[in-house]
Amino acid sequence: MQIMMDVTIWLLITSIPSKKRKRIKQNITVLKKQVWFSNLIKNKGFLLLFNADFRNIIGNYDLTVGTNQREKISSLKRELETFVYIKNL
């Protein structure tokens, strides 16, 4: 019984969106418009988006429209490609 309660509480806590999760979702929406990102997901598989480390890298950037967005996207591209290469995904 305790295990069921613990699982239920865990599911409730993890289903509440945090600021970082919202930023990751927004960033993925922006990145899906980029050809290189679409090709990366297409070549490496859609499950790559569920990799926690991959998502954390995406969440480290703020890709909202504004100054230096292209530079941030370029930097994120390099970091994601390096991550995929090192992890051999």
C-alpha positions in Angstrom: 0.0 0.0 0.0 2.8 2.4 0.9 4.5 1.7 -2.4 1.4 2.6 -4.3 1.1 5.9 -2.4 4.8 6.6 -3.0 4.4 6.0 -6.8 1.3 8.1 -6.9 3.0 11.0 -5.1 6.0 10.7 -7.4 3.8 10.7 -10.5 2.0 13.8 -9.3 5.2 15.6 -8.5 6.9 14.8 -11.8 3.8 15.8 -13.8 3.9 19.4 -12.5 5.8 21.4 -15.1 8.8 23.2 -13.8 10.4 26.3 -15.3 13.2 24.2 -16.7 10.7 21.8 -18.3 8.8 24.7 -19.8 12.1 26.1 -21.2 13.1 22.8 -22.6 9.7 22.4 -24.3 9.9 26.0 -25.7 13.5 25.4 -26.9 12.6 22.1 -28.6 9.8 24.0 -30.4 12.3 26.5 -31.7 14.9 23.9 -32.6 12.4 21.8 -34.6 12.3 24.7 -37.0 16.0 24.3 -37.6 17.0 22.0 -40.4 20.1 20.7 -38.6 18.1 19.7 -35.6 15.4 18.0 -37.7 18.1 16.0 -39.4 19.8 15.1 -36.1 16.5 13.7 -34.8 15.8 12.0 -38.1 19.2 10.3 -38.2 19.6 9.4 -34.6 16.0 8.6 -33.8 13.1 10.3 -32.1 14.0 8.7 -28.7 17.0 11.0 -28.5 14.5 13.7 -27.3 13.8 11.5 -24.3 17.4 11.3 -23.2 17.7 13.2 -19.9 21.2 14.5 -20.6 20.2 15.7 -24.1 17.2 17.5 -22.7 19.3 19.1 -19.9 21.7 20.5 -22.5 18.7 22.0 -24.3 17.4 23.4 -21.1 20.7 25.2 -20.3 19.9 27.7 -23.1 17.3 30.4 -23.4 16.3 30.4 -27.1 13.5 32.9 -26.8 13.4 35.5 -29.5 15.9 38.2 -28.7 19.4 39.2 -28.9 22.1 36.6 -29.8 19.5 33.9 -30.6 21.5 32.8 -33.6 24.7 32.6 -31.6 22.9 30.6 -28.8 21.5 28.2 -31.4 24.9 27.8 -33.0 26.5 27.1 -29.6 23.8 24.7 -28.7 24.2 22.9 -32.1 27.9 22.4 -31.4 27.2 21.2 -27.9 24.5 18.7 -29.0 26.5 17.3 -31.9 29.5 16.9 -29.5 27.3 15.1 -27.0 25.9 12.8 -29.6 29.4 12.0 -30.9 30.9 11.4 -27.5 28.0 9.2 -26.3 27.9 7.4 -29.6 24.2 7.7 -29.9 
